[in-house]
Amino acid sequence: MRLNQEQIEQFHTEGWLLLPELFTSEEVDLLRREALAIYSEQRPEVWREKDGAPRTAFAAHTYNEAFRLLGAHPRMIGPVEQLFGERVYMHQYKINAKSAFTGAVWQWHQDYGTWKRDDGMPEPRAMNISVFLDEVMPINGPLMLVPRSHNAGDLKASHDLETTSYPLWTLDEETVTRLVAEGGIVAPTGKAGSMLMFHGNLVHGSAGNITPYPRKIVYLTLNACSNYIRTPTRPEFIAHRDFRPIETVDDDSLVQLARAPRQAAE
């Protein structure tokens, strides 16, 4: 898959790009079922909110076949390699949950701030690619982005270890207010299967989810191979040390996996 010129220009100008319903309902149904199964497991890669609800599941591509295929899917890998102009490897993989009624806040932050400080990533040549596993609506804790804030560079941040169960390098209110005055706030929404990509320095966050509608999103952090991390401090299942370029799978690999049990039963 390749982006057209208009899409490339939007990404470079605004810092983000939404590709609606890039994955089919059959592919998403498979991934949603597998995500729920993973959240039910008791393993170190599955982190929970303070009330016990699932918050994020790391490194799902290392222990689940469906998410392994997603992590090497050409619809996800192709656009990033096109923008970076080189091969990429998997820096981080997580399935974030905003559980119905209990999904907690993600404070305002830049992802590269964490990758730089905690992992020793030299430059912001990594990007988050996210796939919606549920419909993301204005009411169920959508990701909020500050357009064009990626042009502000690597901003001063504080290490928040208290607000939620997940530590983040967060931005102060004065900085966020200034950037929002310049670029506003957008909250990309869409049906399950949509894919959002955004620059590593784009300021973003999300409010809690107090609705009956869950909001699960898969995030792949794809890093240019030349930009591999130098001084990781986090566990390997959070910041991966395998810097080999991703070899993509067939475009219909998820569909084939989704249909395999029915074919076997027949």
DAURZI-V125682 format. One line per field, one symbol per residue. phi: phi as a letter, one per 30 degrees, with the letter a starting at -180 (. if undefined). A space follows every 10 residues. Layout:
phi=???
This chain:
phi=.bdddddddd dddcjaaccd hdcddddded dddddddddd dcbddccbdd cjddcabdhd dcbbdddddd dbdddcdedd ddddiadbbd dabbcdccde ibdcdcddac ddeddddcci ddbdcbbdcb cdcbdccdcc iddccceidd ddidddbcdc ccdbdbdbdc cddddddddd ddbibbbebl dejdbcbbdd cddaaaddcc cdcdbcbccc ccceedcedc bdcceddcbd cccdddcdcd dcddddddde dddddd
